[in-house]
Each structure stands twice: as structure tokens, then as C-alpha cells.
């Protein structure tokens, strides 16, 4: 009797076998030493019996898994050469071949068990996935998006649900699509957005949060911008003392754009942890930021404008995996510490005020109210986004700040936002008005910037080389991180340049003359600007003043035409070219009161002690714009 007949007879007689090896061992001749070899020889015969085929027609488990996968999925690869599968007739969502949760490996194992009634072994799954990966790499690379994408002039938002619904927003309208027109991917941090409803208002959202009327327009502008892919998004920094609802507000801002089971993360300890966190979500939220280290400050800047991260693939010698991302980032902090100049240009400040015991609500109450209102709030935001997309192509600003795309979007929001109270300030004006405050924060947190500002305050104008400047401003006991040479100082000054200019200190780099290149540091005083003409050597050669700087002419009354820079503008009348057409521009920039605010023109001001009370900064009591330093002493 052959092997199969013996096994069938034993099973009919009620013999129970624990596994395949157990069946084979029973029928191995007694005294056979190498029974494992016999098991291996007869295994294919036994497996063919179990799947109902004769040995000649038998397919391996790996082949069966490949056939099952090819009948249900199409295969492709991303721009970064990650293989994926997309369910035929299902959601337009890329399923990674390997991983946990909803990876293709786990799906195949589950579907095979439903059909065959047994679980495929690990070896068969590995062989099948290797073959399927080959199929994927035979395809052309495809763009795969996370949460939001641009398609045919519209914006597509992945709702993240199991049915694959998406929102398609175009100029003036939005609609729910049964299947996304673009391919999305999802991660473990992707949760679902609700189906939006009509009839909601943004005021309903604001009522749940501790955000003031002055900063609410900025928040709405940031949320709308977060749905727009491809543009740099400023970092939303929620500040305030403890108990002001920073964490709750940050969670709700993220949940209305890119919900996640863990909406806010801890501050990353290194660049690798940050890259993993940023690659997994469209909106990255970090809670309770205590300090902004130099490496993370640079990483945040790159995440705003676009970043890429390389690392070696697991179980390989030379292959690398690539993660590229451009993210919307929000942070919460009581005091984030020093703010570097390049990061300051990319920050959006929102301060939350203290909540009284009578006004305070429990988090459970807020969560329940937000859950009920979320579809309506989502619908109201989509209404605003559709209107913004309609007018955005026609928005033109005379002057564009650093985050130009975001500034244009804010101008569009101001134009179409029907929910904005007539007494509310325009979001673009608030955003531009923050530059002075951010610049002051950058200056006060940098010892070199403080020294340069003090030099401009005391000297008015100073000219010399970077090496000479380093000698002048270096204290007797330099603090930690102080530049050790002129090259380091030059790089530091370039980074601080925009912030210094914002607070009234002009840094002008002269063209090189031989081996000498000079820097002029001057102070702006109201409309009067001390403007550098050229290097001292050139001035002397041209017979101008012995002074390194001139404003209106030389001692003989001859007009000296200054070299005008964008950072240090001068009036046309100062170089002899003033006429009546310049009158309006001059009047806009003329201030009769030295303490009149240049931003809002208010004459109400307040004095703020800084540097431990050693210095006093005068600022506008209305908008907080920096006016001047009443006293300056950093010692």
C-alpha cells in the first residue's frame, strides 16, 4: 500500500495526527536512521494530497500566493522605489508589500487562509513577496501622496476611511468622491476624517478653543494653507503659560486637517527620530517644546521647504532608503528658548491667554463637543478653501515677505472669509506685524546680535573688516558658542541680517577691494537712514568725506549720491532727485513723533525691561511693534 492509502486508512480508523511530520513518522519503516530524508522525499507527495492535486500537477504554496495576489491587486513602485499593491476595484490606496497591520503580506496570509483553510508558512510568503516585488519593479514609478495632493487644478484630500473616499476641492466648490483620482498611501499614524457637512461656521470651532480674536485669523489661515500641497507652510507655534489650553488647541488643529491616533509627539531626541516622525504624517505636531537645538532648528526649516533623509535599508550592505517630505508643523511651548534667524522667518506666533476657573471646561466636554461639530467645521473649512482657490490666481502683492506663497494665501483668505468679524484685523496684516516681534526674539537670544545692536546704538555707524568687528564686539569672557574667527562671524551675521534689519540695524557688506572687504553697521533713526556709499578707500580716492558714511553731501556742499540698498532706503530728495511725484511716498514715511509706531501710527507706547532689567525697550502699546531702545546695557 502506498503512503497516501496508508494515511487515508489510518484517518478512517480514527487515528489523529498532530502534524505532517507526525503522519510521516508513523509510516517510516522501523530502524530507519535518516527518517528526515524520507520525510523530505515524500513531502511533496503529501502536500499534493492535502490540496487535492496529484503530484504531477502540484503547485507550491508560493505559486498559489502569487496567483492569488495577481488576481486581486495591481503592482507598482513609488518614486523612491518602494514596491506597493493597489486592490483592483478597491480604494486607490497603496499597500506596502512588507510591514505590519495592513501590509500585503498580512492581507495575503489572511485571504489564503479563508480560501484554503490553512495558514501559509513564512517561507512561502517570503518567496511570493519576492516574486511580486519583481512585478512591481517592472512598472514605471508613480507618485504616491500622503493625505493631500494636487490633481488637474484641484486639491484632493484623503479621508483615510476604509472605503477610500476623498474630497476634491476646486475653485468655488468641493465634492465627496467615492474613489480618489490620485494614489494615496497611509501609515500607522493615519486616522479618518469625517464626511463633511454643510451649514457649519468657523465660529463654532473657535468657541471650543482658547484663541483670541487677534490671533484667530492667523490660525484659520494656517489651517487652510495646510490643505494646500506643494507650498511652504509656516510653523505654527502656540505659546502661553501652563493652563492656557495649548495642547488641546494643537490637537484640534491637527485633527481637523490630518487626524492621528497620536496627534502630538514628544520632542525628538535626534535627526533620525525626527525624520521617521515627519515622514509618517502630513501635519506633524510636537508638544511641550523646551528648547530648539541647532540641529532641530535646521531640520524644522528644511521640513517647511522640503527635506530628504537617507538611511541604509535593513538587511542590505549598500542599498539606501529615501524619505522625502514637506510638512505642516505645529509646536506648543511655554518658552522655546533661543530662536535662530532662519527659523524665525518661518514661524507663526499664536499666544494663548490664561483661562479663568469659571470659563475652564474639561477635556472630555471639549472632545465630545468637537466630535459632534467636526463634520460641520470640516465643511466650513472646505467652503473657505474652495473660495480661496477661486481668487488665489488673481492675488498680487506689491511686496512679498519670506513665506511668499503663504502671504498670498492669507490675502486670499482675507478677501473671501465671510465668517471674519468686521472688527477683526486682516490675517496678512497680523502676520506681517509679527516680523518685528520675532526679530526682537531672535536678537535677544543671540549674543552676537545683541553686541552688534549695541554697537550701532552707541556708535551710530561703524565700518571695518570682519576681523576688526570681532575684536570690537568680543567681550572679555566670551559666552559659549561665540565665533572664534572672522569666517564664523561672517556666517553668523548673514544669518542674523534680516532680524537686525527688522529692528533698525543695517548691515552692509562692501565689495572686496584687494585683500580687504569691509562691513558697515549703521542704525536707522526714524526716516533718517545712514547709508553707506562705498568702502573708505574708494571714498578717499573719489575725494569725498573722510567719514565712511554720508547722507546728503560733503563738507563743501557737493551732493554725494549714495548707493541705495533694499535694507537701507533713502528718500529721493537726499540725492537730489526729489520731485512732487515722491511727495505721497514721503508723507507715508514721515513721523512727527519719534515714538510714533511705524506699523499702526499709534503714539501710545510702553517701556519693557529686558536683559534682566538692565535695558529698556520701548514698544507700541497697541500692536507691540518695536520703536527704540530707551536704555541699553547688557552688562
C-alpha positions, 0 to 999 in steps of 0.5 A: 500500500502506498503512503497516501492509502496508508494515511487515508486508512489510518484517518478512517480508523480514527487515528489523529495526527498532530502534524505532517511530520507526525503522519510521516513518522508513523509510516517510516519503516522501523530502524530507519536512521535518516527518517528526515530524508524520507520525510523530505522525499515524500513531502511533496507527495503529501502536500499534493494530497492535502490540496487535492492535486496529484503530484504531477500537477502540484503547485507550491504554496508560493505559486498559489500566493502569487496567483492569488495576489495577481488576481486581486491587486495591481503592482507598482513602485513609488518614486523612491522605489518602494514596491506597493499593491493597489486592490483592483476595484478597491480604494486607490490606496497603496499597500506596502508589500512588507510591514505590519497591520495592513501590509500585503503580506498580512492581507495575503496570509489572511485571504489564503487562509479563508480560501484554503483553510490553512495558514501559509508558512513564512517561507512561502510568503517570503518567496511570493513577496519576492516574486511580486516585488519583481512585478512591481519593479517592472512598472514605471514609478508613480507618485504616491501622496500622503493625505493631500495632493494636487490633481488637474487644478484641484486639491484632493484630500484623503479621508483615510476611511476604509472605503477610500473616499476623498474630497476634491476641492476646486475653485468655488466648490468641493465634492465627496468622491467615492474613489480618489483620482490620485494614489494615496498611501497611509501609515500607522499614524493615519486616522479618518476624517469625517464626511463633511457637512454643510451649514457649519461656521468657523465660529463654532470651532473657535468657541471650543478653543482658547484663541483670541480674536487677534490671533484667530485669523492667523490660525484659520489661515494656517489651517487652510494653507495646510490643505494646500500641497506643494507650498511652504507652510509656516510653523505654527507655534502656540505659546502661553503659560501652563493652563492656557489650553495649548495642547488641546488647541494643537490637537484640534488643529491637527485633527481637523486637517490630518487626524492621528491616533497620536496627534502630538509627539514628544520632542525628538531626541535626534535627526533620525527620530525626527525624520521617521516622525515627519515622514509618517504624517502630513501635519506633524505636531510636537508638544511641550517644546523646551528648547530648539537645538541647532540641529532641530532648528535646521531640520524644522526649516528644511521640513517647511521647504522640503527635506530628504533623509537617507538611511541604509535599508535593513538587511542590505550592505549598500542599498539606501532608503529615501524619505522625502517630505514637506510638512505642516508643523505645529509646536506648543511651548511655554518658552522655546528658548533661543530662536535662530534667524532662519527659523524665525522667518518661518514661524507663526506666533499664536499666544494663548491667554490664561483661562479663568476657573469659571470659563475652564471646561474639561477635556472630555466636554471639549472632545465630545463637543468637537466630535459632534461639530467636526463634520460641520467645521470640516465643511466650513473649512472646505467652503473657505478653501474652495473660495480661496482657490477661486481668487488665489490666481488673481492675488498680487502683492506689491511686496512679498515677505519670506513665506511668499506663497503663504502671504498670498494665501492669507490675502486670499483668505482675507478677501473671501472669509465671510465668517471674519468679524468686521472688527477683526484685523486682516490675517496678512496684516497680523502676520506681517506685524509679527516680523518685528516681534520675532526679530526682537526674539531672535536678537535677544537670544543671540549674543552676537546680535545683541553686541552688534545692536549695541554697537550701532546704538552707541556708535551710530555707524561703524565700518571695518573688516570682519576681523576688526568687528570681532575684536570690537564686539568680543567681550572679555569672557566670551559666552559659549558658542561665540565665533572664534574667527572672522569666517564664523562671524561672517556666517553668523551675521548673514544669518542674523541680517534680516532680524537686525534689519527688522529692528533698525540695524543695517548691515552692509557688506562692501565689495572686496577691494584687494585683500580687504572687504569691509562691513558697515553697521549703521542704525536707522533713526526714524526716516533718517537712514545712514547709508553707506556709499562705498568702502573708505578707500574708494571714498578717499580716492573719489575725494569725498568725506573722510567719514565712511558714511554720508547722507546728503553731501560733503563738507563743501556742499557737493551732493554725494549720491549714495548707493541705495540698498533694499535694507537701507532706503533713502528718500529721493530728495537726499540725492537730489532727485526729489520731485512732487511725484515722491511727495505721497511716498514721503508723507507715508514715511514721515513721523512727527513723533519719534515714538510714533509706531511705524506699523499702526501710527499709534503714539501710545507706547510702553517701556519693557525691561529686558536683559534682566532689567538692565535695558529698556525697550520701548514698544507700541502699546497697541500692536507691540511693534518695536520703536527704540531702545530707551536704555541699553546695557547688557552688562 
